[in-house]
């Protein structure tokens, strides 16, 4: 046979850790025990309570009310359940539902056990609900199983007729139960003619919530009366016209948005075609310049003419122009991608290793790959353009390039490239601790041709975003001035049937 718990320390530990406020008073109504919940509720430690009574802590009016109820329970031995208001040391007043009972100990001593539940939030909601019901154009009442009305708003009393007394309200309710036997116990909605004392008959929409359990075997229902007598045909037509006007306004808005999107797409297509044409036309003569510079370098080598610096400047200019053409072509491409599943982490490690060779040695590069060998569908060539673009942008923002160092380089420049999976998507993140961007720049950095560089095309970030969209993903940008920037390319884990076209 199992033994009951009898260890006093264990019992006190259980009482101390209960979330409900519990206190015990002696026959003189002085505190002899207060658990942690009660101490927290009144904002006083237990040692300040022991041996003292309510009058030592509460305002006199509240203390007198508490002690009067305590004495009644101690004298009669009858349990008391009452609502009390208590103001703690910081001036906050709470509404408490207090259960009090007299207990007899084995040694014959009498004690008062009090259990408090804070119902302040419940009372606030009730008061808010009552305040709302005062102004709504609906009659609302709360009734119990005997059709006694515990609350009725002014309009419900008006519908009941006469002075709106409880008798007149109950009369209306009993009439409704004759028309609908399931009312008000079952959730229902029906039309009925309601005629209060001394009032004209009204056609009402009657709604009941059905019985709601209030505890202690008590149930109540919320009853609503809506006057539909004045719902004439003209009002019905007005309502229909209003609905049609709203639909028309919504359709006009959708049409304008669609037109704006078409205009934007048309401009973007024209810009893409133009950039592609210009890029292709420039690449041919640029190749001739590169070839000529190479031949000139070979023929003048070891001649002592001092042309090496000029040829090097030509080669750098050609490389710079070639990079610009590559950006133009990246932005102008709108063909569907051929995404095949692959080990994105392994591929990314190789891309970063290759790109790091062309970056300044002072730049610290950190890889944090978290896909654990997961296969991800992606287009290696296009995604490489996006990653290289982001990495080179970050490096230039922090330290500049190998040939053109930044005038004010970032102290301890660090570039972090990471991957992770979240919510069914793969995140490829490029983050730096560079100078960051202002909110105005972040808001415009996605715009084609917008750039803060003296030599940039303003197509790098738009091209990255386009590549993300073509993969069925998106690009998120976050930046804080003097703290750094992060660019997140989000890719789906499943191959899309139709890829997005910029």
C-alpha positions as CSV (number, residue, x, y, z in Angstrom):
1,X,0.0,0.0,0.0
2,X,1.4,3.4,-1.0
3,X,2.2,5.8,1.9
4,X,0.9,9.4,1.9
5,X,3.5,12.2,1.8
6,X,4.2,13.2,5.4
7,X,7.5,15.0,5.3
8,X,6.8,18.6,6.5
9,X,9.7,20.0,4.6
10,X,8.6,18.4,1.4
11,X,5.0,19.7,1.9
12,X,6.3,23.2,2.5
13,X,8.5,23.1,-0.5
14,X,5.5,22.0,-2.7
15,X,3.4,24.9,-1.2
16,X,6.2,27.4,-1.7
17,X,6.5,26.5,-5.4
18,X,2.8,26.5,-6.3
19,X,1.9,29.3,-8.7
20,X,-1.2,30.1,-6.6
21,X,-1.0,32.5,-3.7
22,X,-1.4,30.7,-0.3
23,X,-1.3,32.2,3.2
24,X,-2.1,30.9,6.7
25,X,-3.1,32.9,9.7
26,X,-3.4,32.0,13.4
27,X,-6.5,32.7,15.7
28,X,-5.3,36.3,16.1
29,X,-5.3,36.6,12.3
30,X,-1.6,37.2,12.2
31,X,0.5,35.7,9.3
32,X,2.2,32.4,10.1
33,X,2.9,31.3,6.5
34,X,3.1,32.9,3.1
35,X,4.3,31.1,0.0
36,X,6.4,32.7,-2.7
37,X,3.5,33.5,-5.0
38,X,1.8,35.5,-2.3
39,X,5.0,37.3,-1.4
40,X,5.5,38.2,-5.1
41,X,1.9,39.3,-5.4
42,X,2.1,41.8,-2.5
43,X,5.8,42.6,-3.2
44,X,7.0,41.8,0.3
45,X,9.3,39.0,1.7
46,X,7.8,36.4,4.1
47,X,9.9,37.5,7.1
48,X,8.2,40.9,6.9
49,X,4.8,39.3,7.1
50,X,5.2,36.7,9.9
51,X,3.6,37.7,13.2
52,X,1.8,40.7,11.6
53,X,-1.7,41.2,10.3
54,X,-3.3,42.8,7.3
55,X,-3.6,46.2,9.0
56,X,0.2,46.4,9.1
57,X,0.5,46.4,5.3
58,X,-2.8,47.2,3.5
59,X,-4.7,50.5,3.4
60,X,-7.0,50.7,6.4
61,X,-10.2,50.3,4.4
62,X,-8.9,47.2,2.6
63,X,-7.4,45.7,5.8
64,X,-10.7,46.2,7.7
65,X,-12.5,44.4,4.9
66,X,-10.0,41.5,4.9
67,X,-10.1,41.1,8.7
68,X,-13.9,41.3,8.9
69,X,-14.3,38.4,6.4
70,X,-11.5,36.5,8.2
71,X,-13.2,36.8,11.6
72,X,-16.5,35.5,10.1
73,X,-14.8,32.4,8.7
74,X,-13.0,31.7,12.0
75,X,-16.2,32.1,14.1
76,X,-18.6,30.2,11.9
77,X,-16.3,27.7,10.2
78,X,-18.1,28.3,6.9
79,X,-16.0,28.5,3.8
80,X,-15.9,31.9,2.1
81,X,-15.4,32.7,-1.6
82,X,-15.3,36.4,-2.2
83,X,-13.7,38.9,-4.5
84,X,-11.3,41.4,-2.9
85,X,-9.2,44.3,-4.1
86,X,-5.7,44.5,-2.8
87,X,-3.1,47.3,-3.3
88,X,0.5,46.3,-3.0
89,X,3.5,48.5,-1.9
90,X,4.1,50.0,-5.3
91,X,0.5,51.2,-5.5
92,X,-0.9,48.6,-8.0
93,X,-4.4,47.4,-7.2
94,X,-5.3,43.8,-8.1
95,X,-8.7,42.0,-8.1
96,X,-8.4,38.7,-6.1
97,X,-10.8,35.7,-6.0
98,X,-10.1,34.6,-2.4
99,X,-11.1,31.2,-0.9
100,X,-11.0,31.1,2.9
101,X,-11.6,28.2,5.3
102,X,-10.9,27.3,8.9
103,X,-8.5,24.4,9.6
104,X,-8.1,22.5,12.8
105,X,-4.5,21.1,13.5
106,X,-4.0,17.8,15.3
107,X,-3.0,19.8,18.5
108,X,-6.4,21.5,18.5
109,X,-5.2,24.8,17.2
110,X,-7.3,26.7,14.6
111,X,-5.8,28.3,11.5
112,X,-7.2,30.3,8.6
113,X,-6.2,29.1,5.2
114,X,-6.5,31.6,2.4
115,X,-6.0,30.9,-1.3
116,X,-5.9,33.9,-3.7
117,X,-6.2,33.9,-7.5
118,X,-5.5,37.1,-9.4
119,X,-8.4,37.8,-11.7
120,X,-7.5,41.4,-12.6
121,X,-7.0,40.5,-16.3
122,X,-10.3,38.7,-16.4
123,X,-12.2,41.7,-14.8
124,X,-10.5,44.1,-17.2
125,X,-11.7,42.0,-20.2
126,X,-15.2,41.9,-18.7
127,X,-15.2,45.7,-18.2
128,X,-13.9,46.2,-21.7
129,X,-16.6,43.9,-23.0
130,X,-19.3,45.7,-21.1
131,X,-18.0,49.1,-22.3
132,X,-18.2,47.9,-25.9
133,X,-21.7,46.5,-25.5
134,X,-22.9,49.9,-24.3
135,X,-22.3,51.5,-27.8
136,X,-22.9,48.7,-30.3
137,X,-26.3,48.8,-32.2
138,X,-27.1,45.3,-30.9
139,X,-29.1,44.2,-27.9
140,X,-26.8,41.9,-25.8
141,X,-27.7,40.0,-22.6
142,X,-26.1,37.2,-20.5
143,X,-28.6,34.7,-19.2
144,X,-28.3,31.6,-17.0
145,X,-30.1,28.2,-17.2
146,X,-33.1,29.6,-15.4
147,X,-33.3,32.5,-17.9
148,X,-32.2,35.0,-15.2
149,X,-30.5,38.0,-16.8
150,X,-27.1,38.8,-15.2
151,X,-26.3,41.5,-17.7
152,X,-28.1,43.5,-20.3
153,X,-27.0,46.5,-22.4
154,X,-29.2,49.5,-22.9
155,X,-30.5,48.3,-26.3
156,X,-31.6,44.9,-25.0
157,X,-33.5,46.7,-22.2
158,X,-35.1,49.0,-24.9
159,X,-36.2,45.9,-27.0
160,X,-37.8,44.4,-23.8
161,X,-40.1,47.4,-23.5
162,X,-41.5,49.2,-20.5
163,X,-38.7,50.2,-18.0
164,X,-36.4,47.4,-19.2
165,X,-36.7,45.5,-15.9
166,X,-35.4,42.0,-15.3
167,X,-39.0,40.7,-15.4
168,X,-39.5,42.3,-18.8
169,X,-36.2,41.0,-20.2
170,X,-37.1,37.4,-18.9
171,X,-40.5,37.7,-20.6
172,X,-38.9,38.3,-24.0
173,X,-36.5,35.4,-23.5
174,X,-39.3,33.0,-22.5
175,X,-41.2,34.0,-25.6
176,X,-38.2,33.2,-27.7
177,X,-37.8,29.8,-26.1
178,X,-41.4,29.0,-27.2
179,X,-40.5,29.8,-30.8
180,X,-37.2,27.9,-30.7
181,X,-37.0,25.1,-28.0
182,X,-33.2,24.8,-28.4
183,X,-32.8,28.5,-27.5
184,X,-30.7,29.6,-25.6
185,X,-28.8,26.5,-24.7
186,X,-27.7,25.5,-28.2
187,X,-25.7,27.8,-30.5
188,X,-28.3,29.1,-33.0
189,X,-29.4,32.0,-35.2
190,X,-33.0,32.6,-36.3
191,X,-35.5,35.4,-37.0
192,X,-38.4,36.1,-34.7
193,X,-40.8,38.8,-34.0
194,X,-40.1,40.5,-30.6
195,X,-42.7,42.8,-28.9
196,X,-41.7,44.3,-25.7
197,X,-44.2,45.7,-23.2
198,X,-45.7,48.9,-24.7
199,X,-43.6,48.6,-27.8
200,X,-44.3,48.0,-31.5
201,X,-43.4,44.5,-32.8
202,X,-39.9,44.2,-34.3
203,X,-38.4,41.6,-36.6
204,X,-35.2,40.5,-34.9
205,X,-32.3,38.3,-35.8
206,X,-31.7,36.3,-32.6
207,X,-28.3,34.8,-32.0
208,X,-27.2,32.6,-29.0
209,X,-23.8,31.4,-28.1
210,X,-25.1,28.3,-26.5
211,X,-24.3,27.3,-22.9
212,X,-20.8,28.3,-21.8
213,X,-19.4,26.6,-18.7
214,X,-18.6,29.1,-15.9
215,X,-17.4,26.5,-13.4
216,X,-19.1,25.2,-10.3
217,X,-21.8,23.6,-12.4
218,X,-22.9,27.1,-13.6
219,X,-23.6,27.8,-17.2
220,X,-24.6,30.9,-19.1
221,X,-25.3,32.0,-22.7
222,X,-24.8,35.3,-24.5
223,X,-27.9,36.4,-26.4
224,X,-27.8,39.0,-29.2
225,X,-30.9,40.8,-30.7
226,X,-30.4,42.6,-34.0
227,X,-33.3,44.7,-35.3
228,X,-33.8,43.9,-39.0
229,X,-37.2,45.6,-39.3
230,X,-35.8,48.6,-41.2
231,X,-33.9,46.5,-43.6
232,X,-35.9,47.8,-46.6
233,X,-35.4,47.0,-50.2
234,X,-33.7,50.4,-50.7
235,X,-31.2,49.6,-48.0
236,X,-30.5,46.2,-49.7
237,X,-29.9,47.9,-53.0
238,X,-27.6,50.5,-51.3
239,X,-25.7,47.7,-49.7
240,X,-25.3,46.0,-53.1
241,X,-24.2,49.2,-54.8
242,X,-21.7,49.8,-52.0
243,X,-20.3,46.3,-52.5
244,X,-20.1,46.8,-56.3
245,X,-18.3,50.1,-55.8
246,X,-15.8,48.4,-53.5
247,X,-15.2,45.7,-56.0
248,X,-14.8,48.2,-58.8
249,X,-12.3,50.2,-56.7
250,X,-10.3,47.0,-56.0
251,X,-10.4,46.0,-59.7
252,X,-9.2,49.5,-60.7
253,X,-6.3,49.3,-58.2
254,X,-5.4,45.8,-59.5
255,X,-5.5,47.1,-63.1
256,X,-3.3,50.0,-62.3
257,X,-0.8,47.8,-60.5
258,X,-0.8,45.4,-63.5
259,X,-0.3,48.3,-66.0
260,X,2.6,49.7,-63.8
261,X,4.2,46.2,-63.8
262,X,3.9,45.9,-67.5
263,X,5.5,49.3,-68.1
264,X,8.2,48.4,-65.7
265,X,8.8,45.1,-67.4
266,X,8.8,46.8,-70.8
267,X,11.5,49.3,-69.7
268,X,13.5,46.5,-68.1
269,X,13.4,44.5,-71.3
270,X,14.4,47.5,-73.3
271,X,17.3,48.2,-70.9
272,X,18.3,44.6,-71.0
273,X,18.3,44.5,-74.8
274,X,20.3,47.7,-74.9
275,X,22.9,46.6,-72.4
276,X,23.3,43.3,-74.2
277,X,23.8,45.0,-77.5
278,X,26.3,47.5,-76.2
279,X,28.2,44.8,-74.3
280,X,28.5,42.6,-77.3
281,X,29.6,45.5,-79.5
282,X,32.2,46.6,-77.0
283,X,33.7,43.1,-76.4
284,X,34.9,42.6,-80.0
285,X,37.0,45.8,-80.2
286,X,38.1,45.2,-76.6
287,X,39.5,41.8,-77.6
288,X,41.4,43.5,-80.4
289,X,42.9,46.0,-77.9
290,X,43.9,43.2,-75.5
291,X,45.5,41.2,-78.4
292,X,47.3,44.3,-79.7
293,X,48.6,45.1,-76.2
294,X,49.9,41.5,-75.8
295,X,51.7,41.7,-79.2
296,X,53.1,45.1,-78.4
297,X,54.4,43.8,-75.0
298,X,56.2,40.9,-76.7
299,X,57.8,43.1,-79.4
300,X,59.0,45.7,-77.0
301,X,60.2,43.3,-74.3
302,X,63.9,43.9,-73.4
303,X,64.1,46.9,-75.8
304,X,64.5,49.5,-73.1
305,X,61.8,51.7,-74.5
306,X,60.1,52.0,-71.1
307,X,56.7,51.0,-72.4
308,X,56.0,48.4,-69.7
309,X,54.0,50.8,-67.4
310,X,51.9,52.1,-70.3
311,X,51.1,48.5,-71.5
312,X,50.2,47.5,-67.9
313,X,47.8,50.5,-67.7
314,X,46.2,49.3,-71.0
315,X,45.8,45.7,-69.6
316,X,44.2,47.0,-66.4
317,X,41.8,49.2,-68.4
318,X,40.9,46.3,-70.6
319,X,40.3,44.1,-67.5
320,X,38.1,46.8,-65.9
321,X,36.1,47.2,-69.1
322,X,35.7,43.5,-69.4
323,X,34.3,43.3,-65.9
324,X,31.8,46.0,-66.7
325,X,30.7,44.1,-69.8
326,X,30.3,41.0,-67.8
327,X,28.0,42.8,-65.4
328,X,26.0,44.2,-68.3
329,X,25.6,40.7,-69.7
330,X,24.7,39.3,-66.3
331,X,21.9,41.8,-65.9
332,X,20.6,41.4,-69.5
333,X,20.3,37.6,-69.3
334,X,16.8,36.4,-68.7
335,X,16.9,32.8,-70.0
336,X,15.6,29.9,-67.9
337,X,18.2,28.3,-65.7
338,X,19.2,24.7,-65.8
339,X,19.3,23.9,-62.1
340,X,20.7,20.5,-61.1
341,X,21.1,19.1,-57.6
342,X,24.6,19.3,-56.3
343,X,26.7,19.6,-53.1
344,X,26.4,23.4,-52.7
345,X,28.9,23.5,-49.8
346,X,31.6,21.7,-51.7
347,X,31.0,23.9,-54.8
348,X,31.0,27.1,-52.7
349,X,34.3,26.2,-50.9
350,X,36.0,25.8,-54.3
351,X,34.6,29.1,-55.6
352,X,35.7,31.0,-52.6
353,X,39.2,29.4,-52.7
354,X,39.6,30.5,-56.3
355,X,38.3,34.0,-55.7
356,X,40.5,34.5,-52.6
357,X,43.6,34.4,-54.8
358,X,42.6,37.7,-56.4
359,X,41.7,39.5,-53.1
360,X,44.0,41.5,-50.9
361,X,46.0,39.4,-48.5
362,X,44.9,41.6,-45.5
363,X,41.3,40.4,-45.9
364,X,40.4,37.6,-43.5
365,X,38.0,35.1,-45.1
366,X,35.9,32.7,-43.0
367,X,33.7,29.8,-44.3
368,X,30.9,28.5,-42.2
369,X,29.2,25.7,-44.2
370,X,26.1,24.2,-42.6
371,X,24.3,22.1,-45.2
372,X,26.0,18.8,-44.1
373,X,26.3,17.4,-47.6
374,X,22.7,18.3,-48.6
375,X,22.0,18.4,-52.3
376,X,20.6,21.8,-53.6
377,X,19.4,22.5,-57.1
378,X,21.4,25.4,-58.6
379,X,23.0,26.7,-61.8
380,X,26.8,26.8,-61.0
381,X,27.7,29.3,-63.6
382,X,25.0,31.9,-62.8
383,X,25.3,31.4,-59.0
384,X,29.1,31.8,-59.2
385,X,28.6,35.2,-60.8
386,X,26.3,36.2,-57.9
387,X,28.7,35.0,-55.2
388,X,31.8,36.5,-56.9
389,X,29.9,39.8,-57.3
390,X,29.0,39.9,-53.6
391,X,32.5,38.9,-52.4
392,X,34.3,41.4,-54.6
393,X,31.9,44.2,-53.6
394,X,32.5,43.5,-49.9
395,X,36.3,43.4,-50.4
396,X,36.2,46.7,-52.3
397,X,34.1,48.4,-49.6
398,X,36.5,47.3,-46.8
399,X,40.0,47.5,-48.3
400,X,39.7,48.3,-52.0
401,X,41.4,46.2,-54.7
402,X,45.0,44.9,-54.9
403,X,45.8,47.6,-57.5
404,X,43.8,50.3,-55.9
405,X,43.8,50.1,-52.1
406,X,41.1,51.8,-50.1
407,X,42.1,55.3,-48.8
408,X,40.5,54.5,-45.4
409,X,40.6,50.7,-45.1
410,X,38.5,48.8,-42.5
411,X,40.5,47.8,-39.4
412,X,40.8,44.0,-39.2
413,X,38.6,43.4,-42.3
414,X,36.7,40.1,-42.1
415,X,34.5,38.4,-44.7
416,X,32.2,35.6,-43.6
417,X,30.5,33.2,-46.1
418,X,28.0,30.8,-44.6
419,X,25.2,28.4,-45.5
420,X,22.2,27.1,-43.6
421,X,18.8,25.6,-44.0
422,X,15.7,27.3,-42.6
423,X,12.0,26.9,-43.3
424,X,12.6,24.7,-46.3
425,X,15.0,27.2,-47.9
426,X,18.8,27.3,-48.2
427,X,20.5,30.6,-47.2
428,X,23.8,31.6,-48.8
429,X,25.1,34.5,-46.8
430,X,27.9,36.9,-47.5
431,X,28.7,39.2,-44.5
432,X,31.4,41.8,-43.8
433,X,32.4,44.2,-41.0
434,X,33.0,47.1,-43.4
435,X,31.6,50.7,-43.4
436,X,28.0,49.6,-44.1
437,X,25.3,51.5,-45.9
438,X,22.8,54.1,-44.8
439,X,19.1,53.4,-44.9
440,X,18.7,55.6,-48.0
441,X,21.4,53.6,-49.9
442,X,19.9,50.2,-48.8
443,X,16.5,51.4,-50.1
444,X,18.0,52.1,-53.6
445,X,20.8,49.6,-54.0
446,X,18.5,47.2,-55.9
447,X,17.7,49.8,-58.5
448,X,19.5,49.3,-61.9
449,X,22.2,51.9,-62.6
450,X,22.3,53.2,-59.0
451,X,25.8,53.2,-57.5
452,X,27.9,55.0,-54.9
453,X,31.1,54.2,-56.7
454,X,32.9,56.6,-59.0
455,X,33.5,53.7,-61.5
456,X,30.6,51.3,-61.0
457,X,27.8,50.5,-63.3
458,X,25.0,50.1,-60.7
459,X,24.1,46.7,-62.1
460,X,25.9,44.4,-59.7
461,X,23.3,44.0,-57.0
462,X,20.3,44.0,-59.5
463,X,22.1,41.2,-61.3
464,X,22.6,39.2,-58.1
465,X,18.9,39.7,-57.3
466,X,17.9,38.6,-60.7
467,X,20.0,35.4,-60.4
468,X,18.3,34.7,-57.1
469,X,14.8,35.2,-58.6
470,X,15.7,33.0,-61.6
471,X,16.5,30.2,-59.1
472,X,13.0,30.8,-57.6
473,X,14.5,32.5,-54.5
474,X,15.1,36.0,-53.2
475,X,17.8,38.4,-52.0
476,X,17.7,39.9,-48.5
477,X,19.9,42.9,-47.7
478,X,20.8,44.2,-44.2
479,X,23.3,46.9,-43.4
480,X,24.3,49.2,-40.5
481,X,26.6,52.1,-40.9
482,X,30.1,51.5,-39.4
483,X,29.1,47.9,-38.5
484,X,28.9,46.1,-41.9
485,X,26.5,44.6,-44.4
486,X,25.0,41.2,-45.1
487,X,23.6,39.8,-48.3
488,X,21.5,36.6,-48.1
489,X,20.6,34.6,-51.2
490,X,17.7,32.3,-50.4
491,X,17.3,29.2,-52.7
492,X,14.5,26.6,-52.7
493,X,15.4,23.0,-52.0
494,X,13.3,21.7,-54.9
495,X,13.7,22.5,-58.6
496,X,11.1,24.9,-59.9
497,X,9.0,23.9,-62.9
498,X,9.1,27.5,-64.1
499,X,12.0,29.8,-63.1
500,X,11.4,33.5,-62.5
501,X,12.4,35.9,-65.4
502,X,13.6,39.4,-64.4
